[in-house]
Amino acid sequence: MDQKRMIRLIEDSFRERGTALFRRLYHNETQRREEAEQGDVSLCRHFAKLFNGDAALIEAAFKTSARFDRAVWDQNELFSGTTYGARVIECAIGKTPERWKFLQGCSGRKPLADADFRS
């Protein structure tokens, strides 16, 4: 899928009811920076639904968002043996190895909701 088509599909998905949070996450218009990882996982969960759990498409979609920071996304993590981005995608599609469940975003905490960002 080319990037133009992907962005059009993403933007179209934000027109659906209940997607205001994902639109704000995609454009990095949230105010609570302390929940950055939880926001990344929530946005990737939206992409997981949109792209039927295809990890490569989820990663490509995330890289089109304003949240994407290559230094963080591609950073190798000692405890997981993989990158931050790969772990976030695994959390989003529900293939989280048991040893990672303690991590923020994979811990079973409730997903972010619009109410979490209201002033």
C-alpha positions in Angstrom: 0.0 0.0 0.0 1.5 3.4 -0.9 1.8 6.1 1.7 -0.8 8.4 0.1 -3.4 5.7 0.1 -2.6 4.8 3.7 -2.9 8.3 4.9 -6.2 8.7 3.1 -7.5 5.5 4.7 -6.3 6.7 8.2 -8.0 10.1 7.8 -11.2 8.5 6.5 -11.2 6.2 9.6 -11.2 9.3 11.8 -14.7 10.3 10.4 -16.2 7.3 12.2 -18.0 7.8 15.5 -15.8 7.4 18.6 -12.5 8.1 16.9 -11.8 11.7 18.1 -9.1 10.4 20.5 -7.3 8.5 17.8 -7.3 11.6 15.5 -5.8 13.6 18.3 -3.2 10.9 19.1 -2.3 10.7 15.4 -1.7 14.4 15.2 0.0 14.4 18.6 -2.6 16.9 20.0 -2.8 15.4 23.4 -1.6 17.3 26.5 -0.6 14.5 28.9 3.0 13.6 27.9 3.4 11.3 30.9 1.3 8.7 29.2 3.2 8.7 25.9 3.6 4.9 25.7 0.0 4.3 26.5 -0.9 6.7 23.8 1.3 5.0 21.3 -0.3 1.6 22.1 -3.8 3.1 21.9 -3.0 4.6 18.4 -1.5 1.3 17.3 -4.6 -0.6 18.5 -6.7 1.7 16.3 -4.4 0.8 13.4 -4.5 -2.9 14.3 -8.3 -2.8 13.8 -8.0 -0.7 10.6 -5.3 -3.0 9.1 -6.5 -6.4 10.5 -3.5 -6.8 12.8 -0.9 -6.6 10.0 2.2 -5.5 12.0 4.0 -4.1 8.9 1.0 -1.9 8.0 0.6 -0.8 11.7 4.2 0.3 11.8 4.0 2.1 8.5 0.9 3.9 9.6 2.4 4.9 12.9 5.4 6.3 11.1 3.1 8.7 9.3 1.8 10.1 12.6 3.1 13.2 14.4 3.9 10.9 17.4 6.6 9.1 15.5 10.1 9.7 16.8 12.7 7.4 15.1 15.2 7.6 18.0 12.6 6.3 20.4 10.8 3.9 18.0 14.0 2.1 16.8 15.7 2.1 20.3 16.7 -1.4 21.4 15.5 -2.3 24.8 17.7 -4.5 26.9 14.9 -6.2 28.9 12.9 -7.2 25.8 15.6 -7.9 23.3 13.6 -5.9 20.7 12.8 -2.3 19.8 10.3 0.0 21.5 8.3 0.1 18.3 8.1 -3.7 17.9 7.0 -4.0 21.6 4.3 -1.4 21.2 2.9 -3.1 18.1 3.0 -6.5 19.9 1.0 -4.9 22.7 -1.5 -3.4 20.3 -2.2 -6.6 18.5 -2.4 -8.7 21.6 0.6 -10.9 21.1 2.3 -9.7 24.2 4.8 -12.2 25.7 4.0 -12.9 29.3 7.3 -11.5 30.4 6.4 -8.0 29.0 2.9 -7.7 30.6 4.2 -5.6 33.5 5.2 -2.8 31.1 3.0 0.2 30.8 0.6 -0.1 27.9 0.6 -4.0 28.1 -0.4 -4.2 31.7 -4.2 -4.5 31.2 -4.7 -0.9 32.2 -7.8 0.6 30.6 -7.1 2.1 27.1 -6.9 5.9 26.8 -10.3 7.6 26.3 -11.3 11.1 25.3 -12.2 11.8 28.9 -8.5 11.3 29.9 -7.5 14.4 27.9 -10.2 16.9 28.9 -9.1 19.9 30.9 
